[in-house]
Amino acid sequence: MAYTTLISVNELMALRDAKAPLMVFDCSFDLMQPDAGERLYREAHIPGAVYANLDTALSAKHGMPGKGGVVIAQKEAGAPASGGRHPLPSRETFAAWLSSVGFSNEMQAVVYDRNGANYCGRLWWMLKWMGHDAVAVLDGGLHAWQAAGGEVGSAEEPAHFRSNFVTGTPLVALVGTRAVADRLEDPAQTLIDARAAPRYRGEVEPLDPIAGHIPGALNRPFAENLGPDGRFKPAAQLRAEFEALLGGRDPATVVHQCGSGVSAVPNLLAMQIAGLGGTALYAGSWSEWSNTPGLPTRQGAQP
């Protein structure tokens, strides 16, 4: 049995006990303190977990100017698959990283973080993008693991035998800025912005040069998918909330976005849990949109 959306702590423990082909990834991160995630990983992580750094493993080393014109990252060989502050690496580059940590096509992947599934969702989506369906988010993250008595370690990341991960047909849809712009007035496209409401309204903007949102985008802060215990809400509740947000729009028209294509994924995952899957990701998101000359922007609470 493959886990493809969420996995509970008990289910993960059972997989470990059964010695199933498995790799666990710790994706903890902090946008404002990029070295904090790896430091926290070194302090405590699920034993054997591989650290997946948002900046170096899950993004291309190429970035757009951020606030104040500061370049976020350096250019790497090979064309990134998206723009923005956290551009997707090419599928070939990402496959090479997966192979370098020993991940193989036969393995079940389990991803977690300490951040409400914000950063581990990125790896969940990227593995689907590589054609690998057996990937699940640990519901409740490291906190749920520890609360259930799960062991944590602080040892260095284990050594890996290099594998030969083979890319397959993408299982998720990726769209770019031009495609989003061309369909801005088209009812066959519904944008959902996962950023916090003040950023969506343009009242604050800590990272990008322009505040506001893409005209027409609906706002659904990604944290609204979680209950007080840090786990995803029940499927029926998520379905009702997204249907209310969509107001009769076809879920199949949804394109998810955020600031840089990372926190949009919990919304995408939540819609899949709710049985409203088949949605797309605009990975460049607001960071690419707001840096592209000539594209419209909007401030305020209205789409």
Backbone bond lengths (Angstrom), bond angles and torsions (degrees), N, CA, C in turn:
res aa  C-N    CA-C-N  psi(-1)  N-CA   C-N-CA  omega(-1)  CA-C   N-CA-C  phi
1 M - - - 1.464 - - 1.522 110.09 -
2 A 1.313 116.31 126.64 1.465 121.04 178.06 1.521 109.74 -97.83
3 Y 1.312 116.40 140.33 1.462 122.25 174.48 1.525 107.17 -96.76
4 T 1.345 116.32 126.73 1.473 119.17 -170.69 1.526 114.22 -122.68
5 T 1.314 118.58 -8.44 1.470 120.64 175.81 1.531 109.28 -126.90
6 L 1.344 115.74 -77.00 1.462 120.86 178.83 1.519 110.41 -116.89
7 I 1.322 115.47 155.26 1.459 122.02 171.51 1.522 107.04 -136.05
8 S 1.318 116.60 137.00 1.462 120.60 179.41 1.525 110.19 -82.97
9 V 1.318 115.23 165.44 1.459 120.11 176.67 1.519 110.51 -59.01
10 N 1.332 116.87 -44.80 1.463 119.85 -178.76 1.523 111.90 -63.14
11 E 1.327 116.76 -38.46 1.464 120.23 178.58 1.526 111.21 -66.44
12 L 1.334 116.49 -39.35 1.460 119.27 177.38 1.523 110.69 -66.19
13 M 1.314 117.33 -42.41 1.460 120.10 177.95 1.525 110.78 -59.17
14 A 1.348 117.03 -40.53 1.462 120.77 179.58 1.525 111.18 -64.80
15 L 1.325 117.56 -39.90 1.463 120.73 177.35 1.518 111.00 -62.52
16 R 1.319 116.55 -42.81 1.460 120.67 179.06 1.524 111.19 -64.12
17 D 1.330 116.03 -42.93 1.471 120.02 -179.93 1.528 111.03 -64.17
18 A 1.336 115.88 -34.21 1.466 120.51 -178.64 1.526 112.55 -81.76
19 K 1.332 116.81 -0.91 1.468 121.64 -178.75 1.534 111.40 56.26
20 A 1.338 115.80 37.82 1.464 121.09 178.93 1.529 109.73 -68.58
21 P 1.334 118.20 152.45 1.477 120.47 174.69 1.528 108.92 -61.24
22 L 1.302 116.79 111.85 1.455 120.96 -166.17 1.523 110.10 -152.13
23 M 1.341 116.55 142.19 1.459 120.51 167.50 1.521 107.64 -136.76
24 V 1.319 115.19 130.98 1.460 122.91 179.29 1.522 108.37 -104.14
25 F 1.331 116.04 136.50 1.459 121.93 -178.85 1.525 110.34 -120.76
26 D 1.314 116.45 130.55 1.466 123.26 173.36 1.524 107.03 -97.45
27 C 1.340 116.52 118.52 1.475 121.52 -175.69 1.528 112.14 -112.39
28 S 1.322 117.98 20.67 1.457 121.15 -177.18 1.528 110.92 -56.22
29 F 1.340 116.18 141.73 1.466 120.66 -175.73 1.521 109.25 -160.33
30 D 1.322 115.98 167.71 1.461 123.20 174.87 1.517 107.25 -147.22
31 L 1.330 116.76 116.35 1.469 120.26 -177.05 1.525 112.09 -59.23
32 M 1.325 116.93 -36.39 1.453 120.85 -176.14 1.525 112.78 -83.52
33 Q 1.339 116.50 -19.25 1.468 121.54 177.19 1.530 107.42 -134.35
34 P 1.331 118.03 81.62 1.463 121.09 -171.52 1.524 115.53 -58.72
35 D 1.322 118.05 -20.93 1.472 119.20 179.54 1.533 112.34 -90.98
36 A 1.333 117.46 -4.73 1.463 120.63 -174.21 1.524 112.31 -68.79
37 G 1.335 117.30 -37.80 1.455 119.83 -177.38 1.511 112.80 -61.21
38 E 1.318 116.13 -46.64 1.463 119.11 -179.86 1.523 110.73 -66.86
39 R 1.333 117.16 -34.75 1.468 119.89 177.32 1.534 110.46 -63.52
40 L 1.319 116.65 -43.22 1.459 120.28 178.33 1.527 111.03 -65.56
41 Y 1.323 116.20 -38.18 1.467 120.23 176.21 1.522 110.18 -59.12
42 R 1.335 117.16 -43.73 1.467 120.25 -179.41 1.526 111.39 -64.24
43 E 1.331 116.34 -29.72 1.468 120.15 -178.68 1.527 111.83 -76.50
44 A 1.330 117.11 -38.60 1.467 120.01 -177.75 1.514 110.03 -164.44
45 H 1.327 116.30 127.21 1.465 121.20 175.87 1.519 108.99 -154.53
46 I 1.323 116.37 163.77 1.455 120.27 175.12 1.524 107.75 -61.90
47 P 1.322 118.55 128.52 1.465 120.19 -176.12 1.532 112.48 -53.02
48 G 1.327 115.15 131.92 1.452 121.11 179.75 1.505 114.71 87.44
49 A 1.338 117.78 -8.27 1.463 120.29 -177.89 1.523 111.02 -65.26
50 V 1.308 115.83 142.21 1.464 123.55 175.63 1.517 108.23 -92.61
51 Y 1.326 117.75 137.56 1.460 119.66 178.01 1.526 109.87 -86.11
52 A 1.337 116.15 127.51 1.467 122.48 178.48 1.525 108.21 -113.78
53 N 1.319 116.46 102.45 1.463 123.00 -175.96 1.529 109.95 -79.77
54 L 1.324 116.75 127.26 1.460 120.65 -179.29 1.521 111.97 -57.09
55 D 1.327 117.16 -43.10 1.461 120.58 -174.84 1.520 113.46 -74.15
56 T 1.328 117.54 -36.12 1.463 119.12 -171.02 1.523 114.53 -107.77
57 A 1.335 118.28 -27.11 1.464 120.45 -179.63 1.526 112.21 -103.48
58 L 1.339 116.92 -35.28 1.460 120.97 -172.98 1.516 113.03 -105.82
59 S 1.321 117.78 7.04 1.461 122.50 176.35 1.515 108.86 -138.71
60 A 1.323 115.60 152.67 1.461 120.23 172.69 1.517 109.13 -74.42
61 K 1.309 117.38 149.89 1.462 121.09 179.69 1.524 109.20 -82.59
62 H 1.302 113.04 64.18 1.462 121.49 -177.68 1.511 105.22 -156.11
63 G 1.297 117.99 130.49 1.449 117.95 -177.49 1.503 113.02 -142.13
64 M 1.328 115.36 161.17 1.451 121.77 176.11 1.523 108.40 -89.99
65 P 1.323 117.25 158.74 1.468 118.89 175.57 1.515 110.83 -58.99
66 G 1.314 115.46 137.87 1.450 119.99 175.17 1.517 109.68 -100.12
67 K 1.309 117.19 -158.21 1.456 121.56 -178.95 1.522 109.67 -61.17
68 G 1.306 116.69 131.69 1.453 120.81 -177.69 1.512 113.85 81.43
69 G 1.338 117.19 5.59 1.456 120.00 177.19 1.508 114.30 79.48
70 V 1.341 118.40 12.26 1.463 121.00 -178.76 1.524 109.18 -77.50
71 V 1.321 116.61 128.73 1.458 119.80 177.55 1.521 108.58 -75.22
72 I 1.328 115.90 128.07 1.454 120.58 -173.15 1.527 112.30 -74.41
73 A 1.314 117.27 -39.46 1.458 119.84 -175.91 1.515 109.64 -147.94
74 Q 1.309 115.77 168.51 1.454 121.49 -177.53 1.519 111.25 -95.17
75 K 1.305 115.96 157.29 1.455 121.97 -178.08 1.527 110.74 -73.84
76 E 1.317 115.89 143.20 1.451 120.74 175.19 1.521 109.43 -119.78
77 A 1.309 115.78 163.29 1.458 120.23 177.59 1.520 109.53 -66.34
78 G 1.332 117.07 141.14 1.458 121.11 -178.89 1.508 110.76 92.92
79 A 1.308 115.56 143.26 1.461 120.14 -175.73 1.527 110.58 -79.89
80 P 1.336 117.96 127.91 1.460 120.07 173.65 1.525 109.96 -61.07
81 A 1.312 116.67 157.10 1.460 121.27 -179.40 1.519 113.04 -87.44
82 S 1.335 116.82 -6.35 1.464 120.70 176.37 1.522 107.93 -154.80
83 G 1.332 115.62 172.30 1.456 120.52 175.24 1.519 110.60 -102.94
84 G 1.327 116.05 -159.44 1.449 121.29 178.26 1.513 113.62 91.08
85 R 1.340 115.43 -174.86 1.460 120.98 -177.23 1.520 113.21 -71.55
86 H 1.316 116.44 -26.68 1.473 120.66 177.49 1.527 108.73 -127.37
87 P 1.337 116.13 70.24 1.468 118.81 -177.87 1.519 111.57 -64.50
88 L 1.316 115.15 141.46 1.462 119.02 175.87 1.519 109.48 -66.33
89 P 1.328 117.67 137.30 1.466 119.22 172.03 1.525 109.12 -68.83
90 S 1.306 116.60 164.35 1.462 118.84 172.99 1.528 108.58 -61.94
91 R 1.316 116.44 156.64 1.464 119.32 178.61 1.529 110.45 -62.19
92 E 1.325 117.42 -34.47 1.461 120.90 179.37 1.528 110.92 -65.79
93 T 1.333 116.46 -42.43 1.464 120.67 179.08 1.523 110.64 -63.70
94 F 1.323 116.17 -43.24 1.459 119.60 -178.70 1.528 111.07 -68.48
95 A 1.335 117.10 -37.84 1.469 120.23 176.53 1.523 110.72 -61.03
96 A 1.333 116.20 -38.11 1.462 119.84 178.73 1.527 110.48 -64.55
97 W 1.335 117.56 -38.91 1.474 119.70 177.50 1.519 110.69 -65.62
98 L 1.334 116.94 -45.10 1.459 119.77 178.17 1.528 110.90 -57.58
99 S 1.324 116.18 -42.54 1.467 119.99 178.45 1.523 111.06 -64.54
100 S 1.328 117.08 -36.24 1.466 120.83 -176.73 1.520 112.24 -66.87
101 V 1.345 117.21 -27.64 1.467 119.63 179.04 1.531 111.42 -96.47
102 G 1.335 116.66 3.44 1.448 120.66 175.08 1.509 115.92 87.03
103 F 1.329 117.28 14.75 1.463 119.26 179.35 1.519 109.36 -79.54
104 S 1.317 116.76 133.18 1.462 121.01 -178.59 1.523 110.87 -123.01
105 N 1.323 115.58 165.10 1.460 121.55 -175.86 1.522 112.97 -64.45
106 E 1.343 117.83 -20.37 1.458 121.04 -177.75 1.519 112.59 -84.53
107 M 1.309 118.22 -6.60 1.463 121.10 -172.45 1.523 113.22 -88.38
108 Q 1.330 114.86 148.62 1.451 122.62 164.46 1.529 107.25 -83.93
109 A 1.314 116.58 127.88 1.466 120.76 175.15 1.526 109.27 -99.46
110 V 1.333 115.88 137.53 1.458 122.34 173.08 1.526 106.73 -126.35
111 V 1.323 116.06 127.97 1.461 120.70 -176.02 1.530 109.15 -120.17
112 Y 1.328 115.69 144.04 1.460 119.38 178.72 1.519 109.43 -151.28
113 D 1.329 115.45 166.99 1.458 121.12 172.26 1.521 108.49 -151.87
114 R 1.318 115.93 -168.18 1.467 122.56 175.90 1.515 109.38 -113.10
115 N 1.327 117.98 19.52 1.460 122.27 -165.20 1.528 113.07 -128.69
116 G 1.319 117.78 34.70 1.450 120.06 177.53 1.513 114.05 65.16
117 A 1.317 116.84 35.56 1.477 124.06 179.30 1.519 112.62 65.56
118 N 1.320 117.03 15.06 1.468 120.05 -179.90 1.522 111.77 -63.99
119 Y 1.325 117.09 -53.74 1.466 120.15 -173.29 1.523 112.60 -88.59
120 C 1.329 118.03 -33.89 1.468 118.27 179.08 1.520 111.08 -69.02
121 G 1.343 117.31 -25.14 1.454 119.76 175.52 1.522 111.91 -59.03
122 R 1.311 116.25 -33.17 1.471 120.79 178.20 1.534 110.91 -59.15
123 L 1.336 116.59 -46.76 1.458 119.74 -179.86 1.528 110.65 -69.18
124 W 1.331 117.01 -38.46 1.472 120.50 175.07 1.521 109.93 -53.88
125 W 1.344 116.47 -49.24 1.468 120.26 -178.30 1.524 111.10 -67.14
126 M 1.324 117.33 -41.28 1.465 120.01 -177.09 1.521 112.08 -63.98
127 L 1.329 117.28 -37.08 1.459 119.15 177.17 1.528 110.70 -67.04
128 K 1.327 117.73 -38.17 1.468 120.12 173.92 1.532 109.77 -61.69
129 W 1.306 115.88 -40.06 1.470 122.21 178.91 1.530 110.82 -62.29
130 M 1.322 116.04 -29.61 1.472 121.02 177.74 1.522 111.95 -83.14
131 G 1.327 117.40 -1.26 1.450 120.78 -179.49 1.515 114.13 90.94
132 H 1.336 117.69 10.86 1.467 121.91 -177.04 1.527 108.64 -102.23
133 D 1.322 116.58 109.79 1.468 119.94 -174.19 1.522 112.99 -85.23
134 A 1.328 118.13 -26.55 1.466 121.94 -174.72 1.524 111.14 -80.03
135 V 1.327 115.53 70.26 1.463 121.35 177.25 1.516 107.29 -140.69
136 A 1.325 116.57 134.73 1.459 121.46 -177.32 1.526 110.21 -139.67
137 V 1.321 114.35 148.83 1.471 122.18 175.67 1.529 108.26 -87.24
138 L 1.325 116.45 131.66 1.468 121.19 175.51 1.525 108.05 -70.71
139 D 1.322 116.28 111.15 1.459 120.95 -174.64 1.530 110.01 -66.03
140 G 1.313 115.76 120.78 1.461 120.87 -178.28 1.517 113.96 93.54
141 G 1.329 116.52 -10.03 1.461 120.86 174.21 1.522 113.96 65.12
142 L 1.312 115.00 -158.90 1.465 120.55 -176.62 1.528 111.52 -61.74
143 H 1.327 116.89 -33.49 1.469 119.79 -179.81 1.526 110.50 -60.13
144 A 1.344 117.01 -44.51 1.465 120.15 179.87 1.525 110.93 -65.40
145 W 1.329 116.10 -37.33 1.465 120.66 178.26 1.528 110.35 -61.35
146 Q 1.317 116.79 -47.48 1.459 120.75 -178.77 1.529 111.53 -68.83
147 A 1.349 116.04 -38.14 1.463 119.80 -179.67 1.523 111.69 -63.54
148 A 1.338 116.39 -28.38 1.466 120.67 179.19 1.527 112.36 -87.70
149 G 1.322 117.01 5.66 1.456 120.84 179.59 1.508 114.23 86.55
150 G 1.322 116.91 13.21 1.456 120.24 178.80 1.522 111.55 -65.12
151 E 1.304 115.54 140.03 1.463 121.62 179.98 1.525 110.24 -68.68
152 V 1.323 116.65 144.33 1.462 121.18 171.49 1.517 108.45 -125.94
153 G 1.315 114.99 151.50 1.452 120.69 178.80 1.508 110.59 -125.65
154 S 1.311 115.64 165.92 1.461 121.32 176.65 1.522 110.95 -128.99
155 A 1.319 115.45 12.08 1.466 119.12 -179.62 1.514 110.48 -69.72
156 E 1.325 115.35 162.13 1.459 120.22 175.59 1.527 109.33 -60.78
157 E 1.319 115.03 155.51 1.455 119.69 177.89 1.525 109.66 -58.13
158 P 1.329 117.31 135.67 1.465 119.18 -177.15 1.528 112.33 -65.56
159 A 1.327 115.56 154.69 1.467 120.45 175.97 1.532 109.09 -67.83
160 H 1.326 115.71 151.54 1.453 120.21 -176.98 1.528 110.90 -124.56
161 F 1.325 114.53 141.50 1.455 119.43 166.93 1.523 107.17 -83.64
162 R 1.321 116.50 133.90 1.457 119.67 -179.09 1.528 110.03 -66.78
163 S 1.328 116.21 135.64 1.460 121.71 177.27 1.530 108.74 -106.55
164 N 1.311 115.84 -173.25 1.463 121.15 177.03 1.516 107.88 -130.98
165 F 1.334 116.13 74.61 1.462 120.11 -179.11 1.523 109.17 -67.27
166 V 1.336 115.62 132.06 1.462 121.70 -177.99 1.524 109.13 -111.14
167 T 1.317 116.67 125.17 1.468 120.62 179.96 1.525 110.57 -70.82
168 G 1.323 115.71 148.00 1.453 122.07 176.42 1.518 111.02 -122.66
169 T 1.304 116.26 -171.39 1.464 121.41 178.70 1.527 109.29 -66.85
170 P 1.339 118.64 130.45 1.470 120.28 179.87 1.526 111.93 -56.44
171 L 1.318 115.83 139.23 1.458 122.58 179.03 1.522 111.66 -101.15
172 V 1.331 116.45 0.90 1.462 122.51 -179.60 1.525 108.83 -133.15
173 A 1.329 115.83 160.83 1.466 121.04 -177.45 1.522 110.66 -103.39
174 L 1.324 115.27 133.80 1.467 123.20 178.30 1.522 108.30 -118.34
175 V 1.341 116.86 130.43 1.465 120.07 177.88 1.528 109.39 -123.30
176 G 1.320 115.75 154.54 1.454 121.86 -178.58 1.517 112.49 -108.02
177 T 1.332 115.08 177.82 1.461 121.37 -176.04 1.519 112.24 -60.07
178 R 1.318 117.09 -44.16 1.459 119.81 -177.40 1.521 111.20 -61.54
179 A 1.329 116.04 -42.67 1.465 119.67 -179.99 1.525 111.08 -63.91
180 V 1.343 117.16 -41.55 1.465 120.50 178.55 1.521 110.31 -64.85
181 A 1.329 117.52 -45.09 1.459 121.75 -178.59 1.524 111.68 -63.53
182 D 1.334 116.98 -40.26 1.463 120.68 -177.68 1.529 112.09 -66.30
183 R 1.343 117.08 -22.24 1.466 120.31 -176.71 1.521 112.08 -113.88
184 L 1.325 115.97 22.63 1.461 119.81 -174.46 1.525 112.45 -60.00
185 E 1.325 117.76 -35.25 1.470 121.39 -179.63 1.518 112.01 -100.78
186 D 1.313 117.32 8.17 1.458 122.12 -174.70 1.527 110.11 -90.03
187 P 1.335 119.18 124.59 1.473 120.13 178.25 1.521 113.21 -65.10
188 A 1.331 117.50 -9.94 1.468 120.50 176.91 1.524 111.88 -81.45
189 Q 1.337 117.48 4.40 1.465 121.99 174.69 1.516 109.47 -130.43
190 T 1.327 116.41 126.10 1.457 122.76 176.54 1.516 108.49 -124.02
191 L 1.317 117.37 111.91 1.454 121.54 179.19 1.526 110.67 -85.46
192 I 1.339 116.35 136.22 1.462 121.70 172.46 1.517 107.77 -122.59
193 D 1.332 115.99 120.52 1.460 124.26 -177.65 1.523 108.70 -97.26
194 A 1.338 116.92 122.63 1.470 121.95 -173.89 1.521 114.12 -91.18
195 R 1.324 118.55 2.01 1.462 119.92 -177.36 1.524 111.57 -73.97
196 A 1.323 115.85 161.27 1.462 121.23 176.35 1.523 109.61 -59.82
197 A 1.319 115.99 149.47 1.465 121.47 -173.84 1.537 113.92 -55.13
198 P 1.343 120.36 -41.75 1.470 118.20 179.49 1.535 113.29 -61.74
199 R 1.324 117.76 -35.23 1.474 120.05 176.78 1.522 109.95 -71.23
200 Y 1.314 116.88 -42.54 1.465 120.41 177.44 1.527 110.37 -57.43
201 R 1.322 117.41 -44.07 1.467 121.02 -178.36 1.525 112.92 -73.83
202 G 1.337 116.58 -13.60 1.463 119.77 -179.21 1.503 114.22 84.89
203 E 1.333 117.60 17.62 1.464 120.94 179.91 1.524 111.37 -78.54
204 V 1.332 116.70 -29.31 1.465 122.70 176.74 1.520 107.84 -139.96
205 E 1.317 116.87 152.51 1.464 121.48 173.66 1.518 108.97 -154.16
206 P 1.340 116.67 93.58 1.464 120.27 -175.18 1.519 114.85 -79.73
207 L 1.339 118.51 -13.68 1.459 119.83 -169.77 1.527 114.68 -123.35
208 D 1.300 118.26 -36.93 1.461 120.91 -174.03 1.528 111.82 -106.28
209 P 1.339 117.57 158.95 1.466 120.34 -171.96 1.520 114.98 -73.14
210 I 1.325 118.03 -20.66 1.456 122.03 -179.76 1.515 108.45 -124.42
211 A 1.336 116.33 138.48 1.461 121.30 177.89 1.523 110.25 -94.79
212 G 1.328 115.65 151.14 1.457 119.66 176.78 1.514 111.94 129.01
213 H 1.343 115.47 -157.67 1.459 120.03 -178.30 1.524 110.77 -145.53
214 I 1.322 115.65 168.57 1.456 121.75 177.58 1.534 107.94 -72.07
215 P 1.320 118.37 130.64 1.464 119.51 -179.82 1.530 111.85 -54.54
216 G 1.331 114.62 133.42 1.456 120.62 178.67 1.512 114.31 92.77
217 A 1.332 118.11 -13.93 1.470 120.33 -176.70 1.527 110.87 -70.79
218 L 1.316 116.19 135.70 1.455 122.68 171.97 1.523 108.71 -85.94
219 N 1.333 116.89 153.80 1.460 120.06 -177.95 1.519 111.28 -109.14
220 R 1.335 115.39 125.22 1.468 122.76 174.99 1.522 107.51 -140.24
221 P 1.355 119.25 88.37 1.456 120.45 178.76 1.528 110.98 -53.74
222 F 1.327 116.43 132.60 1.467 120.22 -171.28 1.527 113.40 -59.90
223 A 1.332 117.55 -28.28 1.462 120.44 -178.67 1.528 112.24 -65.59
224 E 1.330 117.95 -17.39 1.464 121.02 -179.78 1.528 112.49 -69.71
225 N 1.324 117.29 -9.80 1.463 120.29 178.65 1.519 112.55 -80.33
226 L 1.326 116.91 -11.95 1.470 121.05 -174.48 1.518 111.64 -105.89
227 G 1.330 115.14 148.30 1.450 120.28 173.43 1.512 110.73 -86.94
228 P 1.325 118.05 -179.46 1.466 121.75 -179.66 1.524 113.78 -59.45
229 D 1.340 117.14 -24.05 1.468 120.36 -179.35 1.525 112.62 -85.72
230 G 1.339 117.55 2.11 1.461 120.67 179.30 1.514 114.02 84.20
231 R 1.336 117.51 0.25 1.460 121.02 177.30 1.534 109.86 -95.49
232 F 1.319 115.75 159.04 1.459 119.43 177.17 1.531 109.69 -63.74
233 K 1.314 115.43 143.29 1.457 121.25 177.26 1.536 109.72 -63.35
234 P 1.319 117.80 160.21 1.471 120.22 177.50 1.527 111.15 -57.93
235 A 1.333 115.27 150.86 1.464 121.13 -175.91 1.528 112.07 -55.76
236 A 1.337 117.71 -42.18 1.460 120.53 -177.82 1.530 111.21 -64.59
237 Q 1.322 117.03 -38.23 1.464 120.12 178.78 1.526 110.78 -68.74
238 L 1.322 117.50 -42.36 1.464 120.35 177.00 1.522 110.80 -61.19
239 R 1.316 116.57 -42.21 1.462 120.35 -179.80 1.530 110.55 -60.97
240 A 1.333 116.79 -46.05 1.464 120.59 -179.62 1.522 111.07 -62.42
241 E 1.324 117.47 -40.84 1.462 120.72 -178.50 1.525 111.66 -67.85
242 F 1.325 117.37 -42.08 1.462 119.13 179.45 1.529 111.23 -71.07
243 E 1.305 117.44 -36.78 1.468 118.88 177.77 1.525 110.36 -64.78
244 A 1.334 117.17 -37.16 1.464 120.13 176.63 1.523 110.62 -65.22
245 L 1.333 116.85 -41.01 1.468 120.67 178.76 1.519 110.61 -64.23
246 L 1.325 116.88 -42.61 1.466 121.12 -176.08 1.525 111.88 -71.92
247 G 1.318 117.88 -26.06 1.458 120.34 176.04 1.521 113.85 55.71
248 G 1.318 116.96 44.00 1.452 120.79 178.58 1.510 115.22 94.31
249 R 1.332 117.67 -8.75 1.465 119.66 177.09 1.524 110.00 -69.52
250 D 1.304 116.55 149.40 1.458 121.94 179.93 1.525 109.70 -70.46
251 P 1.340 118.70 123.95 1.474 119.87 177.90 1.522 113.21 -56.45
252 A 1.326 117.61 -28.16 1.464 120.71 -179.35 1.526 112.68 -67.43
253 T 1.337 117.59 -12.22 1.471 120.77 179.24 1.522 112.38 -88.75
254 V 1.327 117.65 -3.81 1.464 120.84 -170.56 1.528 112.02 -74.15
255 V 1.335 114.73 134.61 1.462 124.12 169.54 1.519 106.47 -122.23
256 H 1.318 116.72 123.08 1.458 121.29 -178.21 1.519 111.16 -91.51
257 Q 1.330 115.98 141.74 1.463 121.96 175.75 1.513 109.81 -150.17
258 C 1.331 115.07 167.72 1.466 121.43 179.28 1.521 106.41 -153.44
259 G 1.341 117.22 -133.37 1.455 120.40 176.57 1.512 111.95 -85.04
260 S 1.345 116.77 -46.39 1.469 119.85 -177.53 1.521 112.59 -141.91
261 G 1.339 116.85 25.94 1.450 120.26 174.26 1.511 115.65 83.87
262 V 1.327 117.70 10.28 1.467 121.35 -177.59 1.529 110.94 -100.45
263 S 1.323 117.53 -60.78 1.466 120.02 -176.08 1.520 112.94 -74.61
264 A 1.329 117.85 -3.55 1.467 120.48 172.41 1.518 111.47 -69.69
265 V 1.332 117.37 -26.74 1.470 120.32 -172.03 1.530 113.14 -66.69
266 P 1.338 121.08 -38.38 1.464 117.77 176.12 1.530 113.54 -56.29
267 N 1.328 117.86 -33.96 1.464 119.85 174.92 1.528 110.57 -66.52
268 L 1.320 116.42 -43.17 1.458 120.96 178.98 1.525 110.38 -61.48
269 L 1.337 116.03 -44.70 1.458 120.91 178.52 1.525 110.50 -63.73
270 A 1.330 117.05 -42.77 1.465 120.75 -179.16 1.520 111.06 -61.30
271 M 1.325 117.62 -39.61 1.464 120.16 178.00 1.524 110.64 -66.01
272 Q 1.326 116.84 -34.81 1.459 119.48 177.54 1.527 110.69 -68.62
273 I 1.332 116.97 -42.29 1.463 121.21 176.26 1.531 109.88 -58.41
274 A 1.337 115.42 -38.56 1.465 121.66 -177.20 1.523 113.48 -77.20
275 G 1.323 117.04 -1.94 1.458 119.62 -177.57 1.507 113.28 80.61
276 L 1.329 116.45 20.07 1.468 122.24 179.77 1.523 109.72 -115.49
277 G 1.335 116.30 37.19 1.460 121.29 -173.15 1.511 113.38 -72.02
278 G 1.334 114.45 -171.08 1.453 119.98 -178.10 1.503 114.13 85.91
279 T 1.339 117.18 14.34 1.459 120.89 -179.06 1.526 110.58 -87.82
280 A 1.329 115.56 163.41 1.461 121.66 -174.22 1.522 111.29 -111.08
281 L 1.336 115.89 165.07 1.466 122.84 178.27 1.524 109.96 -119.42
282 Y 1.334 115.78 129.83 1.468 122.03 169.25 1.519 105.79 -98.11
283 A 1.327 116.31 94.21 1.461 121.06 -170.38 1.521 113.18 -68.80
284 G 1.324 118.09 -32.26 1.462 119.81 178.88 1.514 112.38 -66.47
285 S 1.332 116.23 -35.72 1.455 125.01 173.59 1.536 113.36 52.23
286 W 1.333 115.98 -153.95 1.466 120.26 -173.14 1.525 111.77 -62.07
287 S 1.325 117.81 -33.46 1.474 119.49 -177.95 1.527 111.30 -64.40
288 E 1.320 118.02 -35.01 1.468 119.95 176.54 1.520 110.84 -82.17
289 W 1.317 116.46 -41.52 1.470 120.47 -179.34 1.531 110.96 -59.23
290 S 1.332 116.61 -48.02 1.466 120.72 -175.13 1.524 112.64 -72.48
291 N 1.326 117.71 -13.45 1.460 121.75 176.68 1.524 112.99 -100.62
292 T 1.336 117.18 3.70 1.450 121.30 -179.72 1.517 109.54 -99.88
293 P 1.329 119.16 113.11 1.474 121.61 -176.66 1.532 111.92 -57.89
294 G 1.325 113.84 139.97 1.461 120.11 173.23 1.515 115.73 90.66
295 L 1.331 118.32 -7.55 1.460 118.94 -179.53 1.525 110.87 -87.47
296 P 1.326 117.64 141.66 1.467 120.01 -176.52 1.526 112.16 -75.18
297 T 1.303 115.88 152.34 1.455 122.37 175.14 1.526 108.58 -133.60
298 R 1.304 115.77 162.82 1.469 119.70 -178.31 1.513 108.87 -141.85
299 Q 1.345 115.75 145.50 1.460 122.10 174.10 1.525 108.11 -116.91
300 G 1.344 115.88 158.89 1.458 120.70 178.49 1.506 112.08 104.29
301 A 1.325 114.98 178.57 1.459 120.93 -174.03 1.522 113.83 -82.91
302 Q 1.323 118.11 -17.14 1.459 120.93 -177.41 1.516 111.50 -82.04
303 P 1.344 117.05 141.96 1.457 119.62 175.47 1.533 111.96 -58.23
